[in-house]
């Protein structure tokens, strides 16, 4: 979007064009007709109006108040989902915060609800103008993230992780480069977001690394300065959203907004991690949330939830119950990783659809499923894991989503 497009969209005529575009059907079957209708109204600004309306629709559910915001598709893709941003903002309550990569202000919108004073800056002048419009309670300026015009604030950063549609894995090639941003933040409190698969051990970062998942998908890692970390150096934050009046998996929600309740469970390396590990499965097998696994906190979470490991090196857990808010599999029998033996076991149980989980064994789940060719009617699951030196397969019932603990 150009500065001229933005100027127009902020006028009464621009708002009328946006209202027209927002009222049209943008499904694939109606795309050509809807585009033509907007062009007939204003050919010169049709593309900008259509881009904004479609970006707003993509942002629905990801950014609070997106239907009233000025956004771009790229900014929506980079934006942190609002439940995650809101929990981070709660952790920064009462502080002065400067988001040095504010883009169109998605995270600023959460920060102004909790922080004392909020500053946003971006190198892109159009995005900075959008942010100022979207979050009038924040002070927004154009500035380089590596030269922030602020003092005595918490620095919040989110280096761009994509270029030309491709994900960037090298921290030094992010925009701005992550090592450079950490160097600028040295001596200050900071929270810097990065990809969850990033090897943070190569960074000059003495504080906490938080892995965050949302509704089962690991979304980000956040590097917290030592001053904001306490004693913890690793944290997993598991976030679940439900409709506001649905049963709560872990007690009262952290917050409720727009009819959505946000629940969170946190585990850190300060928690007790003493758990047993032996290869006999209990009634259920539980695969921990990805944030727990990536944070290296499987034993800590297992201890809290009354589970144990099947093998001390593998993340598959077992116990007499499925913890509330998580999923698991009821164990039916144990087999060797032998296709003939597995086919017989699945045939006896009339297996149809088959979910396969693999940890610690060099087996492709899709290849294994095709070779087993289940043709029955009953949904089942296979948990392929390593116990000691042996590959072991547990034939299980289908994945069970537990809203409350089930005891044996």
ZADO-236249 format. One record per residue (C-alpha): x, y, z. Coordinates in Angstrom, 3 decimals, padded with zeros to 6 digits. Example, Ala and Ser with C-alpha at 12.3 -4.5 7.8 and 13.67 -1.06 7.14 Angstrom:
ZADO-236249
- X, Y, Z
- 012.300, -004.500, 007.800
- 013.670, -001.060, 007.140
***
This chain:
ZADO-236249
- X, Y, Z
- 000.000, 000.000, 000.000
- 001.332, 003.428, -000.961
- 001.166, 006.598, 001.155
- -001.316, 007.983, -001.398
- -003.553, 004.914, -001.004
- -003.490, 005.362, 002.750
- -004.339, 009.059, 002.448
- -007.378, 008.200, 000.352
- -008.631, 005.354, 002.560
- -008.705, 007.720, 005.537
- -011.104, 010.100, 003.740
- -014.896, 009.855, 003.690
- -014.743, 008.630, 000.080
- -012.212, 006.003, 001.099
- -014.403, 004.770, 003.932
- -017.346, 004.530, 001.529
- -015.255, 002.432, -000.865
- -014.193, 000.157, 001.999
- -017.817, -000.254, 003.081
- -018.731, -001.229, -000.471
- -015.909, -003.783, -000.685
- -016.655, -005.201, 002.768
- -020.261, -005.889, 001.774
- -019.337, -008.004, -001.254
- -018.834, -011.751, -001.567
- -015.115, -012.555, -001.939
- -015.451, -016.304, -002.366
- -013.702, -017.815, -005.371
- -016.926, -018.007, -007.398
- -017.681, -014.295, -006.906
- -014.141, -012.893, -006.928
- -014.221, -011.520, -010.484
- -017.654, -009.935, -010.101
- -016.814, -008.368, -006.735
- -013.519, -006.983, -008.041
- -015.327, -005.455, -011.010
- -017.879, -003.814, -008.706
- -015.156, -002.082, -006.678
- -013.327, -000.980, -009.831
- -016.499, 000.556, -011.227
- -016.778, 002.628, -008.068
- -013.124, 003.789, -008.077
- -010.642, 002.170, -010.433
- -007.677, 004.097, -009.042
- -008.065, 002.911, -005.451
- -009.831, -000.423, -005.959
- -006.729, -002.552, -005.388
- -005.898, -000.862, -002.076
- -009.476, -001.178, -000.832
- -009.709, -004.841, -001.804
- -006.341, -005.621, -000.213
- -007.398, -003.975, 003.052
- -010.779, -005.704, 003.210
- -009.298, -009.142, 002.497
- -006.466, -008.567, 005.006
- -009.019, -007.615, 007.665
- -010.881, -010.853, 007.026
- -007.691, -012.875, 007.387
- -006.985, -011.042, 010.642
- -010.388, -011.911, 012.117
- -009.777, -013.986, 015.248
- -006.045, -013.214, 015.178
- -006.071, -009.472, 015.950
- -008.693, -007.941, 018.218
- -010.659, -005.209, 016.477
- -009.200, -006.056, 013.070
- -012.421, -005.068, 011.292
- -011.685, -001.425, 012.159
- -007.918, -001.464, 011.631
- -005.630, -000.522, 008.780
- -003.650, -003.682, 008.032
- -001.717, -005.421, 005.278
- -001.645, -009.111, 004.473
- 002.065, -009.377, 005.344
- 001.479, -007.663, 008.689
- -001.372, -010.029, 009.524
- 000.797, -013.067, 008.775
- 003.554, -011.770, 011.073
- 001.222, -010.628, 013.856
- 001.120, -012.545, 017.116
- -002.283, -014.080, 017.810
- -004.085, -011.861, 020.311
- -004.379, -014.440, 023.151
- -000.578, -014.851, 023.151
- 000.012, -011.100, 022.856
- -002.479, -010.423, 025.661
- -000.727, -012.824, 028.042
- 002.627, -011.194, 027.279
- 001.078, -007.772, 027.865
- -000.212, -008.973, 031.234
- 003.340, -009.944, 032.171
- 004.424, -006.387, 031.321
- 001.610, -004.718, 033.269
- 002.537, -001.330, 034.721
- 005.777, -001.024, 032.755
- 006.768, 001.470, 030.066
- 007.115, -000.578, 026.871
- 008.572, 000.261, 023.457
- 007.681, -002.097, 020.613
- 010.578, -001.416, 018.253
- 009.078, -003.481, 015.402
- 005.460, -002.448, 015.855
- 004.326, -002.873, 012.227
- 000.602, -001.959, 012.085
- 000.225, -002.066, 015.869
- -001.356, -005.463, 016.543
- 000.674, -005.993, 019.716
- 000.429, -002.327, 020.702
- -003.316, -002.858, 020.945
- -002.785, -005.413, 023.710
- -000.024, -003.461, 025.468
- -002.093, -000.294, 025.929
- -004.559, -002.343, 027.987
- -001.958, -003.206, 030.646
- 001.250, -001.186, 030.354
- 001.815, 002.297, 031.755
- 003.160, 004.066, 028.670
- 003.459, 002.449, 025.246
- 005.685, 003.500, 022.349
- 005.726, 001.897, 018.925
- 008.150, 002.391, 016.068
- 008.754, 000.941, 012.630
- 011.056, 001.740, 009.719
- 008.150, 001.540, 007.276
- 006.384, 004.912, 007.240
- 003.091, 003.516, 005.950
- 002.956, 000.847, 008.632
- 003.860, 003.386, 011.306
- 000.963, 005.584, 010.142
- -001.331, 002.573, 010.251
- -000.200, 001.782, 013.798
- -000.812, 005.368, 014.925
- -004.328, 005.189, 013.485
- -005.031, 001.728, 014.917
- -003.757, 002.427, 018.447
- -004.218, 006.128, 019.244
- -003.295, 005.542, 022.900
- 000.271, 004.621, 021.885
- 002.970, 007.065, 020.795
- 004.117, 005.895, 017.353
- 007.101, 007.114, 015.350
- 009.340, 006.078, 012.466
- 012.609, 004.654, 013.779
- 015.164, 001.907, 013.280
- 014.775, -000.963, 015.757
- 018.555, -000.908, 016.200
- 018.469, 002.756, 017.256
- 015.369, 003.067, 019.452
- 014.604, 006.664, 020.545
- 013.602, 005.680, 024.073
- 015.179, 005.192, 027.477
- 014.284, 003.244, 030.614
- 011.674, 001.107, 028.881
- 011.098, -002.576, 028.201
- 012.114, -003.199, 024.597
- 009.765, -005.505, 022.703
- 010.895, -006.827, 019.335
- 009.749, -009.269, 016.679
- 012.293, -009.567, 013.854
- 010.756, -010.530, 010.505
- 011.173, -014.266, 009.965
- 010.196, -014.420, 006.295
- 011.662, -012.971, 003.118
- 010.082, -013.441, -000.295
- 007.566, -015.843, 001.231
- 010.280, -018.119, 002.644
- 011.019, -018.709, 006.304
- 014.433, -017.535, 007.543
- 016.284, -019.874, 009.908
- 019.561, -017.990, 010.380
- 019.192, -015.496, 013.296
- 021.699, -013.173, 011.622
- 019.493, -012.898, 008.505
- 016.330, -011.840, 010.301
- 015.173, -008.249, 009.935
- 016.586, -006.759, 012.068
- 019.275, -009.388, 012.761
- 018.543, -011.035, 016.098
- 022.128, -010.848, 017.443
- 022.188, -007.114, 016.666
- 018.842, -006.551, 018.382
- 020.030, -008.416, 021.477
- 023.176, -006.281, 021.511
- 021.068, -003.101, 021.418
- 018.874, -004.418, 024.233
- 021.804, -005.383, 026.464
- 021.518, -003.606, 029.783
- 017.767, -003.076, 029.407
- 014.758, -005.251, 030.092
- 013.474, -006.842, 026.912
- 011.136, -009.420, 025.404
- 012.136, -010.503, 021.906
- 010.044, -012.920, 019.887
- 011.560, -015.432, 017.491
- 010.724, -018.686, 015.730
- 010.104, -021.673, 018.038
- 012.654, -023.811, 016.189
- 015.508, -021.353, 016.716
- 018.588, -022.715, 018.483
- 018.790, -020.148, 021.278
- 021.936, -021.724, 022.739
- 024.015, -019.909, 020.093
- 022.744, -016.492, 021.222
- 024.168, -014.136, 023.803
- 021.048, -014.326, 025.954
- 021.361, -014.786, 029.723
- 017.639, -014.735, 030.540
- 014.594, -016.934, 030.080
- 013.500, -018.697, 026.903
- 009.729, -019.145, 026.794
- 008.103, -021.518, 024.293
- 004.455, -020.713, 023.631
- 001.759, -022.841, 022.025
- -001.782, -021.859, 021.142
- -004.493, -024.505, 020.845
- -001.949, -027.249, 020.197
- 000.325, -025.391, 017.754
- 003.723, -024.088, 018.886
- 003.704, -020.439, 017.832
- 006.865, -018.737, 019.072
- 009.815, -018.529, 021.386
- 010.194, -015.385, 023.463
- 013.524, -014.297, 024.916
- 013.013, -012.526, 028.242
- 015.810, -010.518, 029.810
- 017.170, -011.665, 033.148
- 015.451, -008.738, 034.843
- 012.047, -010.015, 033.692
- 012.747, -013.709, 034.216
- 013.151, -014.361, 037.908
- 015.138, -017.569, 038.431
- 013.594, -019.541, 035.562
- 015.626, -020.037, 032.408
- 013.165, -022.234, 030.497
- 009.399, -021.844, 030.447
- 006.615, -023.515, 028.482
- 003.330, -021.639, 028.232
- 000.464, -023.753, 026.943
- -002.459, -021.563, 025.857
- -005.957, -022.856, 025.183
- -008.953, -020.848, 024.022
- -012.599, -021.775, 024.539
- -015.902, -020.017, 024.185
- -016.457, -017.997, 027.325
- -019.087, -020.268, 028.894
- -017.397, -023.596, 028.048
- -015.946, -025.852, 030.781
- -012.564, -024.529, 031.911
- -009.685, -027.019, 031.588
- -007.496, -025.448, 034.295
- -009.721, -023.354, 036.506
- -010.536, -019.705, 035.927
- -009.352, -018.240, 032.604
- -006.542, -015.699, 032.525
- -008.795, -013.331, 030.577
- -012.062, -013.225, 028.651
- -012.588, -011.003, 025.599
- -014.953, -010.992, 022.631
- -016.658, -014.128, 023.930
- -013.352, -016.051, 024.086
- -011.804, -017.348, 027.313
- -008.007, -017.615, 027.363
- -006.556, -020.326, 029.601
- -002.856, -020.928, 030.218
- -000.678, -023.467, 031.985
- 002.967, -022.651, 032.633
- 005.803, -024.952, 033.612
- 009.423, -023.897, 034.210
- 012.764, -025.470, 034.975
- 012.229, -024.385, 038.585
- 009.537, -027.072, 038.948
- 010.281, -030.539, 040.327
- 011.281, -033.006, 037.591
- 011.674, -036.255, 039.536
- 009.671, -038.913, 037.671
- 010.050, -042.631, 037.086
- 010.778, -044.129, 033.675
- 010.117, -047.741, 032.735
- 008.768, -049.436, 029.655
- 005.456, -050.853, 030.847
- 002.592, -048.644, 029.769
- -000.164, -047.652, 032.168
- -003.780, -047.211, 031.014
- -003.068, -044.148, 028.862
- -000.234, -042.749, 026.749
- -000.018, -038.959, 026.661
- 001.951, -036.921, 024.128
- 002.907, -033.624, 025.829
- 002.163, -030.278, 024.245
- 004.808, -029.179, 021.766
- 005.785, -026.154, 023.858
- 006.623, -028.457, 026.776
- 008.683, -030.720, 024.521
- 010.590, -027.893, 022.813
- 011.309, -026.212, 026.141
- 012.863, -029.446, 027.440
- 010.378, -029.613, 030.313
- 008.735, -033.001, 029.735
- 009.770, -034.431, 033.122
- 008.715, -031.261, 034.954
- 005.261, -031.379, 033.373
- 004.951, -035.136, 033.912
- 005.705, -034.720, 037.614
- 003.023, -032.048, 037.958
- 000.453, -034.171, 036.119
- 001.137, -037.494, 037.826
- 002.617, -039.179, 034.761
- 005.884, -040.991, 034.083
- 008.121, -041.653, 031.104
- 008.290, -044.863, 029.121
- 011.961, -044.110, 028.427
- 014.069, -041.331, 029.990
- 015.078, -039.997, 026.546
- 011.643, -039.991, 024.901
- 008.778, -037.553, 025.416
- 005.971, -040.141, 025.409
- 004.377, -040.277, 028.857
- 002.056, -042.776, 030.489
- -000.268, -042.809, 033.459
- -003.672, -043.783, 034.857
- -005.384, -040.661, 033.522
- -005.385, -038.057, 030.774
- -004.727, -034.621, 032.296
- -007.532, -032.106, 031.925
- -007.154, -029.952, 028.833
- -004.959, -032.474, 026.998
- -005.359, -035.512, 024.772
- -004.194, -039.083, 025.111
- -004.644, -042.649, 023.933
- -005.948, -045.679, 025.811
- -003.487, -048.570, 025.441
- -004.964, -051.771, 023.984
- -001.887, -053.911, 023.324
- 001.861, -053.811, 022.775
- 003.561, -055.050, 019.593
- 006.936, -055.143, 017.918
- 007.589, -052.808, 014.995
- 006.807, -055.607, 012.571
- 004.370, -054.932, 009.751
- 002.887, -058.441, 009.656
- 002.300, -058.438, 013.405
- 000.783, -054.968, 013.260
- -001.500, -055.840, 010.337
- -002.849, -058.827, 012.280
- -003.411, -056.711, 015.396
- -005.220, -054.007, 013.444
- -007.331, -056.518, 011.515
- -008.459, -058.172, 014.762
- -009.639, -054.788, 015.990
- -011.378, -053.803, 012.712
- -009.096, -050.770, 012.296
- -010.188, -048.126, 009.806
- -008.739, -044.635, 010.209
- -005.333, -044.758, 011.865
- -003.389, -041.989, 013.625
- 000.323, -042.709, 014.030
- 002.682, -040.944, 016.463
- 006.423, -041.555, 016.214
- 009.211, -040.543, 018.605
- 012.755, -041.890, 018.725
- 012.295, -044.313, 015.805
- 013.259, -043.743, 012.168
- 009.833, -044.496, 010.701
- 007.706, -042.389, 008.373
- 004.101, -042.442, 009.662
- 002.617, -042.043, 006.166
- 004.689, -044.876, 004.725
- 003.819, -047.120, 007.677
- 000.094, -046.346, 007.364
- 000.088, -047.189, 003.648
- 001.903, -050.466, 004.278
- -000.615, -051.493, 006.953
- -003.589, -050.628, 004.691
- -006.277, -050.585, 007.389
- -009.677, -051.301, 005.843
- -012.058, -051.649, 008.764
- -014.449, -049.259, 010.459
- -012.935, -048.503, 013.881
- -010.617, -045.516, 014.473
- -007.395, -046.478, 016.245
- -003.914, -045.089, 016.877
- -000.376, -046.415, 016.932
- 002.243, -044.951, 019.256
- 005.651, -045.889, 017.863
- 008.370, -045.215, 020.400
- 011.786, -046.323, 021.584
- 012.213, -048.068, 024.920
- 015.851, -048.764, 025.636
- 017.275, -050.047, 022.350
- 014.025, -051.520, 021.064
- 011.381, -049.987, 018.829
- 007.987, -050.648, 020.403
- 004.467, -050.046, 019.110
- 001.421, -049.543, 021.309
- -001.914, -050.175, 019.637
- -004.302, -047.665, 021.170
- -007.820, -046.391, 020.974
- -008.483, -043.125, 019.144
- -007.231, -039.816, 020.486
- -009.308, -038.766, 023.490
- -009.726, -035.069, 024.283
- -010.158, -034.723, 028.018
- -011.929, -031.664, 029.391
- -011.663, -033.128, 032.918
- -009.360, -035.745, 034.412
- -010.411, -039.379, 033.822
- -009.139, -041.737, 036.494
- -008.773, -045.491, 036.161
***
